[in-house]
Amino acid sequence: METNTEQMTFEQSCEHLMAAIKRISIGLLKLKCHKVFATPEDYVGQHEEMNANIMLAYRRLEEAEMRFRKLLQHAKHPQKKPRPV
């Protein structure tokens, strides 16, 4: 289901996207328990490589969530000092 973020405030849009990231993160971690890991590997280290990539993807989602929190922080409390040129 797609949500029209144009109808939301900036903060609501960020919160909506953060919730989507959280859902994807949970689904990604659930992959670590997938039945494919109970089957024999096609080559040595296959499952280890798959798990490593799951964790790398999870970390990127954590980083994205942190960036949204920073967006919200600056949207709610803009810094008053001018940026250097």
N, C-alpha and C positions, 0 to 999 in steps of 0.2 A: 504494500500500500504506500503510495507516494503522498507526501504532505506538501502543500503549497507553502513554502517558507516565506513567500512574498507577503503573506497576510500576518506574519509574526513580527515581533520586535527583533532587533539584532540579537539580544540576549536569549530570547526564546528560540531563535534559529540555531544559535550555538548549542543550547541545551538539547535541542532535538537531535542535532548531529552527534553530540557526545553520547546520547542514549543509543544511537545506532552503532557507534563505535563500540560501546560496551557490549551490545548484543553480539556483534561480530567477534569480539574478543572472547566471550564465553563460548561461542560456537567453535572458535579456533582451538581453545583449550580442550574442548570435548573430543576433538579429533585425535588427541594423544591417546584416548582410550578406544579408538575405533578397532573393529574386529580385524582390520587388515594387519594390525601389528601382531596378531595371534597366528598369522599364516607364515609359512617359510619365506625368507627373503629371496628375491631373484638374484641378488648378488650380495657379497659381504659388505656390511655397513649400510645397506639400503634403509632399514628402519631408523638407524641412528641419524642418517642424513635427513630423512623425512621429519623426525622429531626436532632436529636442529633448525630446520626451516620453519616449522610451526612456531618455535620459540622466537626466531628472528622476526617473523611476521607479527607475533604478539607484542614484541617490544616496540615495533614501529607504530602499532595501534596505541600503545601506552604513550608514546611520544606525541602522537596526534592529539590524544585526549589532553595531555599537558598543554599543548599549544592552544587548544580551545579554552582551557582555564585561563591562560595568559591573555587571550583575546578578551574574555569576560572581565578579567581584572582591569585591563586598560580601558575597556568600554565603560565600566562603572566608576573608575577612578583615574581619569586622564591625568597624565603628568603635566604640571604647570610650567616647568622649566623649558626654555626653547632648546631645540635640537641644534647641535653645533653644525656649522656649514662646512 
